[in-house]
Each structure stands twice: as structure tokens, then as C-alpha cells.
Amino acid sequence: MPTPTRWMILDKYPFELLPGEPTQVTVGDKSYYQYLNERPNETGKNVQAVIWLLRNFPKGLRIMEPFGGCGVFSIALQNELKPSSHHIVELDGGCVAQLKYCLRNYPSRILILHGDAHDYLGHGPADIFVCDFPVFTMTRLLRGEWATEMSRMATQKPKAILITDGSSYLYHFVHKTLLKYCPEITSDRESYAHAMGRLLYWLYGYSVTGCGYHGTCFYLRAEPVPPGEIEFKRFPAGSGPAGLRKVQ
Ligand SMILES: C[S@@+](CC[C@H](N)C(=O)[O-])C[C@H]1O[C@@H](n2cnc3c(N)ncnc32)[C@H](O)[C@@H]1O
């Protein structure tokens, strides 16, 4: 049995990571294994953003996580939300083995599927969809990427859809290219979240009510309400280890 490395999620939940081999996945040149080992601080900020966005939701909901990765979010969601069911999909076989390993002592209501989220996402009911998309932006959505799956999710009438959006990366350039779609988008990242909220409401009847962000990603919480106030939280440089820290 290969020796796992030991980590702490949110400073309270132990996490074990098997030594995984980087493999070629369709959407990128390396698996999430390698990414996590190279950039744990990013994942640390990401998991804090997700748990902050869900902090006021009750326990016992049905969670669907279509991009399981190595299981950092899954462990946090299990502990913080105690879901009544938790369905996880992942394309990369190495990550699936890791997910099964790190979640082995959690309740049996977890279903881990080795497959493509395009085939699963939105076909079954869930109260919360936690979509840590590998690559998702407003531009890609307007091109139709993940649009069918977004539509299917909305028809399940979840309480919330969480969306990882990579437009925060190099935002000082990105926002200029978005002006052609939405003249209200400015150099202020908050304007992007408001614009996404209006777009998602127009397309699916869900608008953005919360946004956690850092220099690489937006984490958007979409709920079935008209566009209005959005609560924001920035996760600055240096805040990653509070979300994910290697202990051994
Ligand atoms: C950003 S990572 C998720 C990380 C995860 N939140 C965690 O805590 O470890 C995205 C994952 O989506 C997987 N993926 C990419 N395309 C996919 C698809 N079409 N269906 C399912 N999984 C996919 C990648 O292999 C990668 O592990």
C-alpha cells in the first residue's frame, strides 16, 4: 500500500492523499492530483470559499458534486453539511481511487461514480449542486459549454448551485474582453458577479447571491431568486493554509 500524505482541511478535518500519478485528462494536461500537490494554497482558498457560501444551509441536504477531484471539498462538505446523500462524479481514474480512499470511513450514503459529468449532471435531484468546474467562465457559457447541464440542474429546482468560475484569473485583462457582452462589467470584480447573476437569471432563473473569490477563481452561489444584493468575501494571498495544510 503506498504511503499517503496527511493534511488538515479547515484546520479540523484530517485528509489523506495517496501518491497519485499525473494522467492526461481531456480538459487539461494533468490530473487534479498534480495540481493539488503543486498548488495546495489555491485549493485551501477554494474550500474555504465553498464552505463560507454554504454556511447558512441546514444539515441533511442532498448534495451532488460532479467534479470530485481528490476529495478536499467532499471531506469538508461531509463534515460541515452532513448530507443525507452525496453523489460524486469524477472522470480521472486515479482521482476516483483517491476519493474512495479518503472517504472510506464516512457514511455509506456517499456514491462515487467514475464517469463524465456531461452524462450525469442534472439528471437526478439534488438540493445543492457543488460544481467545481475544471474550466468555466461567462465566455464559455455563452459559447454553450455546460449550458445543457446548467439547464438540467435548474429543472431539478435545487436550493443552490455553486459554480467555480475562472474569470478572476488575470481579471484586469479579462474584464475588457467581456465588455462586448455586458457594458456594465468594470475592473471591479464585484461587477462580474452581478453580471453573471443577471445572465444566469435570464438563462435559468437562478441569480448570484454570494461570491467568494481570490486571484484565480470566483466561487458563485446561485439561488432561485431575482438579481439583487450579493454578499462578497475575498480570500487574500496567504489565507490558503487555513483551508488546506500539509501536516506530514
Ligand atoms: C477543480 S478539480 C476538482 C477538485 C475538487 N473540488 C477537490 O476538492 O479535490 C476538477 C476535477 O474535475 C475532473 N473533471 C474534468 N472534466 C470532467 C468531466 N467531464 N466529468 C467529471 N469530472 C471531470 C478533473 O479530473 C478534476 O479532478
Ligand as a Chemical Component Dictionary entry (heavy atoms), coordinates in Angstrom:
data_LIG
# 
_chem_comp.id                   LIG 
_chem_comp.type                 NON-POLYMER 
_chem_comp.pdbx_formal_charge   0 
_chem_comp.three_letter_code    LIG 
# 
loop_
_chem_comp_atom.comp_id 
_chem_comp_atom.atom_id 
_chem_comp_atom.alt_atom_id 
_chem_comp_atom.type_symbol 
_chem_comp_atom.charge 
_chem_comp_atom.model_Cartn_x 
_chem_comp_atom.model_Cartn_y 
_chem_comp_atom.model_Cartn_z 
_chem_comp_atom.pdbx_ordinal 
LIG C1  C1  C 0  -11.064 21.572 -9.959  1  
LIG S1  S1  S 1  -10.936 19.869 -9.887  2  
LIG C2  C2  C 0  -11.969 19.419 -8.524  3  
LIG C3  C3  C 0  -11.246 19.439 -7.205  4  
LIG C4  C4  C 0  -12.104 19.013 -6.044  5  
LIG N1  N1  N 0  -13.053 20.044 -5.714  6  
LIG C5  C5  C 0  -11.299 18.629 -4.809  7  
LIG O1  O1  O 0  -11.633 19.125 -3.724  8  
LIG O2  O2  O -1 -10.354 17.849 -4.889  9  
LIG C6  C6  C 0  -11.870 19.372 -11.259 10 
LIG C7  C7  C 0  -11.946 17.877 -11.449 11 
LIG O3  O3  O 0  -12.877 17.625 -12.497 12 
LIG C8  C8  C 0  -12.454 16.470 -13.187 13 
LIG N2  N2  N 0  -13.139 16.514 -14.476 14 
LIG C9  C9  C 0  -12.814 17.220 -15.580 15 
LIG N3  N3  N 0  -13.735 17.048 -16.543 16 
LIG C10 C10 C 0  -14.669 16.213 -16.039 17 
LIG C11 C11 C 0  -15.876 15.656 -16.540 18 
LIG N4  N4  N 0  -16.299 15.922 -17.781 19 
LIG N5  N5  N 0  -16.593 14.839 -15.736 20 
LIG C12 C12 C 0  -16.179 14.561 -14.482 21 
LIG N6  N6  N 0  -15.035 15.043 -13.943 22 
LIG C13 C13 C 0  -14.295 15.862 -14.710 23 
LIG C14 C14 C 0  -10.938 16.607 -13.258 24 
LIG O4  O4  O 0  -10.327 15.351 -13.425 25 
LIG C15 C15 C 0  -10.643 17.236 -11.884 26 
LIG O5  O5  O 0  -10.305 16.238 -10.951 27 
# 
loop_
_chem_comp_bond.comp_id 
_chem_comp_bond.atom_id_1 
_chem_comp_bond.atom_id_2 
_chem_comp_bond.value_order 
_chem_comp_bond.pdbx_ordinal 
LIG C1  S1  SING 1  
LIG S1  C2  SING 2  
LIG S1  C6  SING 3  
LIG C2  C3  SING 4  
LIG C3  C4  SING 5  
LIG C4  N1  SING 6  
LIG C4  C5  SING 7  
LIG C5  O1  DOUB 8  
LIG C5  O2  SING 9  
LIG C6  C7  SING 10 
LIG C7  O3  SING 11 
LIG C7  C15 SING 12 
LIG O3  C8  SING 13 
LIG C8  N2  SING 14 
LIG C8  C14 SING 15 
LIG N2  C9  SING 16 
LIG N2  C13 SING 17 
LIG C9  N3  DOUB 18 
LIG N3  C10 SING 19 
LIG C10 C11 SING 20 
LIG C10 C13 DOUB 21 
LIG C11 N4  SING 22 
LIG C11 N5  DOUB 23 
LIG N5  C12 SING 24 
LIG C12 N6  DOUB 25 
LIG N6  C13 SING 26 
LIG C14 O4  SING 27 
LIG C14 C15 SING 28 
LIG C15 O5  SING 29 
# 
